[in-house]
């Protein structure tokens, strides 16, 4: 059975007039004219078939019906106000579940996550790793970082950062080999393969050394972060992507033996279901991610040896 509730504007007007015992005071509070408040009270009285106020020489008094009804209306509005504050508080804080690949978590997100905790301690960030694209319809993930072309019709997608692709290796490996002077020198080293097998041939072609070596041989990893770690450990040469090797290059754990880069044709994107981008927690985390990505790019651009890592807009 439908609830028999008077118009909300009429209830608001009644409650305000009852507190002020003045149409003028209620009008000032509600930001409308005195006449508009009077009309809303009359509408309520007509709906209930009862008078709410009695006009006296000194102003207004509540009738018996008004005195009975006021605490009911006041409690209802107080409950709405409290529920709204609680909902807004939950949206500003509480649990935020983010889905990312294991490699992105290890090489990019986790090393930075403490800065988000410090900035927004009221948000309980939970990082869920998966190689698969998460299904938001399940409802247990708020936001994800995906590697792809950014075309997901059912999602809102913002590019985190564009990337270049280039060889990286341990500085110790370069030192032991006496330096890598030309791409052809890679024939004497192990190529670490992962992610996209076509990128090694594309890089050799861009470097003017197409067919210089067999790029189908060498250790292969299904997680790019493992190939990067193998390169850090001196096991061979990996192809690095800006986002995942930027910190290691800045820290000196990896070096770029050659300046030649090729642009990656896919990138990292921040994605969430359409209609949820305005939620305070999601907006805050997305803003932080973009700021961190921009900070990394600026640090790379400031280093003359690393500025080519940053993909030109």
C-alpha positions in Angstrom: 0.0 0.0 0.0 1.5 3.4 -1.0 2.7 5.6 1.9 0.3 8.5 2.6 2.9 11.3 3.0 2.2 15.0 2.5 4.3 16.9 0.0 7.9 17.3 1.3 8.0 21.0 0.6 4.9 21.5 2.6 6.4 19.6 5.5 9.7 21.6 5.3 7.7 24.8 5.4 5.6 23.7 8.4 8.7 22.5 10.4 10.6 25.8 9.7 7.6 28.0 10.7 7.0 25.9 13.8 10.6 26.4 14.9 10.6 30.2 14.2 6.9 30.7 14.9 7.2 33.1 12.1 6.5 33.0 8.4 9.2 35.6 7.8 11.9 33.6 9.7 11.0 30.4 7.9 11.1 32.2 4.5 14.6 33.6 5.3 15.9 30.2 6.3 14.4 28.4 3.2 15.4 31.1 0.8 11.9 31.7 -0.5 9.2 34.4 -0.1 6.9 34.7 2.9 4.0 34.1 0.5 5.5 30.9 -0.7 5.9 29.6 2.8 2.3 30.5 3.6 1.1 28.7 0.6 3.0 25.5 1.5 1.6 25.5 5.0 -2.0 26.0 3.6 -1.3 23.0 1.3 -0.3 20.9 4.2 -3.4 21.9 6.2 -5.6 21.1 3.3 -3.9 17.7 2.8 -4.5 16.9 6.5 -7.8 18.7 6.9 -6.4 20.3 10.1 -5.1 23.7 11.1 -1.4 23.7 12.2 -1.2 27.3 13.5 -3.4 29.8 15.3 -2.8 33.4 14.6 -2.7 35.6 17.7 -1.9 39.2 18.4 1.8 38.4 19.3 2.3 36.2 16.2 1.7 32.4 15.8 1.0 29.6 18.1 0.8 25.9 17.2 -2.6 24.3 17.5 -3.0 21.0 19.3 -2.7 19.2 16.0 0.5 21.2 15.2 2.0 20.4 18.5 1.3 16.7 18.0 2.6 16.6 14.4 5.8 18.7 14.9 7.9 16.1 16.7 6.9 13.5 14.1 8.0 15.8 11.3 11.1 16.9 13.1 12.2 13.4 13.9 11.7 12.4 10.2 13.9 15.3 9.0 16.5 14.6 11.7 16.6 11.0 10.6 17.0 12.1 6.9 19.8 14.5 7.9 21.6 11.8 9.9 21.3 9.2 7.2 22.6 11.7 4.6 25.6 12.6 6.8 26.3 8.9 7.3 26.1 8.1 3.6 28.3 11.1 2.7 30.8 10.0 5.3 30.9 6.5 4.0 31.5 7.7 0.5 34.3 10.0 1.6 35.9 7.2 3.6 35.7 3.5 4.3 36.7 0.6 2.0 37.9 1.3 -1.6 38.7 -1.9 -3.5 41.0 -1.5 -6.5 41.8 -4.2 -9.0 45.2 -4.2 -10.8 47.6 -6.6 -12.4 50.2 -8.2 -10.1 53.0 -6.5 -12.1 51.4 -3.0 -11.9 50.9 -3.5 -8.2 54.5 -4.6 -7.6 56.3 -2.2 -9.8 54.1 0.9 -9.5 51.2 1.0 -7.1 52.4 -0.7 -3.9 55.7 1.4 -3.7 53.5 4.6 -3.8 50.5 3.5 -1.8 51.8 4.8 1.5 51.5 8.3 0.1 47.8 7.8 -0.5 47.3 6.4 3.0 49.0 9.5 4.4 46.9 11.8 2.2 43.5 10.1 2.8 43.7 8.0 6.0 39.9 7.8 6.2 39.9 5.6 3.0 40.7 1.9 3.6 42.5 1.1 0.3 42.3 -2.6 -0.6 44.4 -3.8 -3.6 43.2 -6.9 -5.4 45.5 -8.3 -8.1 44.4 -10.2 -11.1 45.6 -10.8 -14.7 42.0 -10.8 -15.8 39.8 -7.8 -16.5 37.5 -7.6 -13.4 33.8 -7.8 -13.9 32.4 -4.7 -12.2 28.9 -6.3 -12.2 29.9 -8.4 -9.2 30.0 -5.2 -7.2 33.1 -6.0 -5.0 35.5 -3.7 -6.9 35.2 0.1 -7.1 37.9 0.9 -9.6 40.6 -0.8 -11.7 43.7 0.0 -13.6 43.7 -1.8 -17.0 46.3 -2.1 -19.7 44.7 -1.8 -23.1 43.4 0.6 -25.7 41.0 2.4 -23.5 37.9 1.2 -25.4 35.5 -0.3 -22.9 32.0 1.0 -23.9 30.4 0.2 -20.5 33.2 1.9 -18.5 34.5 5.4 -17.8 38.2 5.3 -18.8 41.0 7.9 -18.2 44.5 7.2 -19.4 47.0 7.0 -16.6 50.0 7.6 -18.8 51.2 6.8 -22.3 54.4 4.7 -22.5 57.4 4.1 -24.6 59.1 0.7 -24.9 62.9 0.3 -24.8 65.6 -2.2 -23.7 66.7 -2.1 -20.0 69.3 -4.1 -18.1 71.4 -4.1 -15.0 74.2 -1.6 -14.9 76.5 -4.4 -13.7 75.7 -6.4 -16.9 76.7 -3.4 -19.0 79.9 -3.0 -17.1 80.8 -6.6 -17.4 80.2 -6.7 -21.1 82.4 -3.6 -21.7 79.4 -1.6 -22.8 76.7 -2.0 -25.4 77.6 0.2 -28.3 75.1 -0.9 -30.9 71.9 -3.0 -31.1 73.9 -5.7 -32.8 75.8 -6.2 -29.6 72.7 -7.7 -28.1 73.5 -10.9 -30.0 75.9 -11.7 -27.1 73.3 -11.4 -24.4 70.1 -13.1 -23.4 66.8 -11.5 -24.4 64.2 -11.6 -21.7 60.8 -12.0 -23.3 57.3 -11.1 -21.9 54.1 -9.4 -22.6 54.0 -8.6 -26.4 56.4 -10.9 -28.5 56.2 -8.5 -31.4 57.9 -5.6 -29.6 61.4 -7.0 -29.8 61.3 -7.3 -33.6 59.7 -3.8 -33.8 62.4 -2.3 -31.6 65.2 -3.9 -33.6 63.6 -2.6 -36.8 63.3 0.9 -35.4 67.0 0.8 -34.3 68.0 -0.1 -37.8 69.0 -3.7 -36.9 66.0 -5.7 -38.2 66.8 -9.5 -38.1 69.9 -8.9 -36.1 69.1 -11.8 -33.8 66.4 -14.5 -33.1 63.9 -12.8 -30.9 61.9 -16.0 -30.4 64.5 -17.5 -28.1 65.3 -16.7 -24.5 63.4 -16.9 -21.1 59.8 -16.0 -21.4 57.6 -14.6 -18.6 53.8 -14.2 -18.5 54.2 -11.3 -16.0 56.2 -8.4 -17.2 57.4 -7.5 -13.7 59.2 -10.8 -13.5 61.1 -10.0 -16.7 62.0 -6.7 -15.2 63.2 -8.3 -12.0 65.3 -10.8 -14.0 66.9 -7.8 -15.8 67.7 -6.2 -12.5 69.3 -9.4 -11.4 71.6 -9.4 -14.4 70.0 -12.3 -16.2 69.6 -10.5 -19.5 68.1 -7.6 -21.4 64.3 -6.9 -21.1 62.1 -4.5 -22.9 60.8 -2.0 -20.4 57.6 0.1 -20.4 57.8 3.6 -18.9 55.4 3.0 -16.0 56.9 -0.2 -14.8 60.6 0.6 -15.1 60.6 4.3 -14.4 61.3 4.0 -10.7 64.1 1.4 -11.3 65.8 3.7 -13.8 65.6 6.7 -11.4 67.0 4.5 -8.6 69.8 3.1 -10.8 68.7 -0.5 -10.6 68.3 -0.5 -14.3 69.9 1.4 -17.2 69.0 2.1 -20.8 71.9 0.9 -23.0 70.3 2.6 -26.1 68.4 5.8 -26.6 66.1 4.3 -29.3 62.5 3.9 -28.0 59.2 2.9 -29.7 55.8 4.0 -28.6 53.6 1.4 -26.9 50.3 1.1 -28.7 48.4 0.4 -25.5 48.6 2.1 -22.1 47.4 2.0 -18.5 43.9 3.3 -18.0 41.9 4.1 -14.8 38.5 2.5 -15.3 35.2 2.4 -13.3 31.6 1.9 -14.1 29.9 4.9 -15.7 28.1 7.0 -13.2 30.4 6.3 -10.4 33.2 8.7 -11.2 31.7 11.4 -8.9 31.8 9.2 -5.8 34.2 11.0 -3.5 36.4 7.9 -2.8 36.7 7.1 -6.4 37.4 10.7 -7.5 40.0 11.0 -4.7 41.9 7.9 -5.7 41.8 8.6 -9.4 43.1 12.2 -8.8 45.9 10.7 -6.7 46.8 8.2 -9.4 47.0 10.8 -12.1 49.1 13.1 -9.9 51.6 10.3 -9.1 51.9 9.4 -12.8 52.5 13.0 -13.7 55.2 13.3 -10.9 57.0 10.2 -12.3 57.0 11.6 -15.8 58.3 15.0 -14.6 61.2 13.2 -12.7 62.1 11.3 -15.9 61.9 14.4 -18.0 64.3 16.2 -15.6 67.0 13.5 -16.2 68.8 14.1 -19.5 69.5 10.4 -19.8 65.9 9.3 -19.2 63.7 12.0 -20.8 63.3 9.8 -23.9 61.4 7.3 -21.8 58.4 9.7 -21.6 56.0 9.3 -24.4 55.5 12.6 -26.3 51.9 13.8 -26.2 
